[in-house]
């Protein structure tokens, strides 16, 4: 399978990463209601069977439960698994030691000795300066507990600052995880592009309060959805698979769709092994601009 290198000379990963925000999260995703540990473990196994072994988590997902579940599943397989997780720069973390302690806790929950990509979840500094934070992360790269450093939701200016500090230590900034960059979270707009929801079928939990899932929001996205259906029908692919493939076709982009069960994991994997034409990529680029301006 084709791989993408994280940063310069960083680890090589598959061009699709499985997001695990829903693994353990009750508030937003209703974990424990209509799905639980058995279902997300099935998603894990199905992903590995399809050759997708890159998983994105965070210490805050399910208050650590996402990392714990992922760690339990990793222990049951002999297949190599690559992990991206995140450090939260909350106000009470003010020293480099707090970064090290957070990483130690994540490694313990994940039951691993090294993390492929360790990311700063938000750009908020509070009392922890970027200088202290990035130098602490560089220290962990030197010690071998993380392979590469990434950020999430950083602006271009914030990225430049992080890059400068890390570069002084000989450590590259591998990625910035935003809605549309190297690690693209919510690539299916939290289910909006799966073709599952309509005026009669609404998502559960906090998503039902999102205007994108309202009747007017669904009408607004219908032209995009009909195009995804048309492109998918030619290849016996779903709209979600077309949406993910469109991102994969962008240079250096890794979409991170979630998977709460084996069916969703298998559908995600179906976005690999084929490509939209350049004309189709351009068409979707033009059609989706209103949602990215």
Secondary structure as GFF3:
##gff-version 3
##sequence-region A 1 293
A	DSSP	beta_strand	3	5	.	.	.	ID=ss1
A	DSSP	beta_strand	12	14	.	.	.	ID=ss2
A	DSSP	beta_strand	16	19	.	.	.	ID=ss3
A	DSSP	alpha_helix	37	49	.	.	.	ID=ss4
A	DSSP	beta_strand	54	56	.	.	.	ID=ss5
A	DSSP	three_ten_helix	61	64	.	.	.	ID=ss6
A	DSSP	alpha_helix	65	75	.	.	.	ID=ss7
A	DSSP	beta_strand	82	87	.	.	.	ID=ss8
A	DSSP	alpha_helix	96	110	.	.	.	ID=ss9
A	DSSP	beta_strand	115	120	.	.	.	ID=ss10
A	DSSP	alpha_helix	130	143	.	.	.	ID=ss11
A	DSSP	beta_strand	146	152	.	.	.	ID=ss12
A	DSSP	alpha_helix	156	167	.	.	.	ID=ss13
A	DSSP	beta_strand	173	178	.	.	.	ID=ss14
A	DSSP	beta_strand	183	185	.	.	.	ID=ss15
A	DSSP	three_ten_helix	189	194	.	.	.	ID=ss16
A	DSSP	three_ten_helix	205	209	.	.	.	ID=ss17
A	DSSP	three_ten_helix	211	213	.	.	.	ID=ss18
A	DSSP	alpha_helix	215	233	.	.	.	ID=ss19
A	DSSP	alpha_helix	239	248	.	.	.	ID=ss20
A	DSSP	beta_strand	254	258	.	.	.	ID=ss21
A	DSSP	alpha_helix	262	269	.	.	.	ID=ss22
A	DSSP	alpha_helix	278	287	.	.	.	ID=ss23
A	DSSP	three_ten_helix	289	291	.	.	.	ID=ss24
###
